[in-house]
Amino acid sequence: MLRILCLHGYHGNAEILRRQMAPLASSISEVEFVYVDAPSLAERDFGWWHSPARGWGRTQDWAIDVLGGQPGFDGVFGFSQGAALAGLLVGMRQASTVRFGFAVLVSGFKNDVPELAELYRRRFTVPSAHIISRTDGIVPPRESHSLAEQFENPVILEHGGGHIVPNTPAVVDGVNQFLSARAASRVDQ
């Protein structure tokens, strides 16, 4: 069974993401989704960081603790700012700071401000699936495509439902295929 760390959006939390993902998650078997709150919520704040990168150090320390410990995670799933965080975590993984094997990013974007640009210096080799809405009014599709282009061989799954975690048949099938391939490669290791 795959174990996936799930990262919520800017004004979200673990429970909100659980509800947002419920239709998709119920269509996926053999996966344990682990929903977490941003460390800022414990301090009566919100988000993983504030623009441009205020609070990033707190989130980075949290990520090293969570993704460097046991039990480990096979992958990360992020929505909106959580997907941007997943991209940054992949950059940290490239530098061997955290451990996981793949990323699923929904409505993601780059946060490549000068303080974080180093994390995007190299092309990402981590297997990735990018769920991109053609009608997203919060994260423009071009920003999600820009993040996807940071990865080698990204799987792109598009939908027309706006800024949501979709459960259209094409997205569900694409995510299931992507996760099945990850589970098969995990068994082979």
Salt bridges, closest charged atoms under 4 A:
GLU15 OE1 - ARG18 NE 3.21
GLU15 OE2 - ARG19 NH1 3.93
GLU32 OE1 - ARG3 NE 3.36
GLU43 OE1 - ARG58 NH1 2.62
ASP45 OD1 - HIS50 NE2 2.99
ASP45 OD2 - ARG58 NH2 3.64
ASP74 OD1 - ARG186 NE 2.78
GLU118 OE2 - ARG121 NE 2.64
ASP136 OD2 - HIS163 ND1 2.81
GLU158 OE2 - HIS145 NE2 3.08
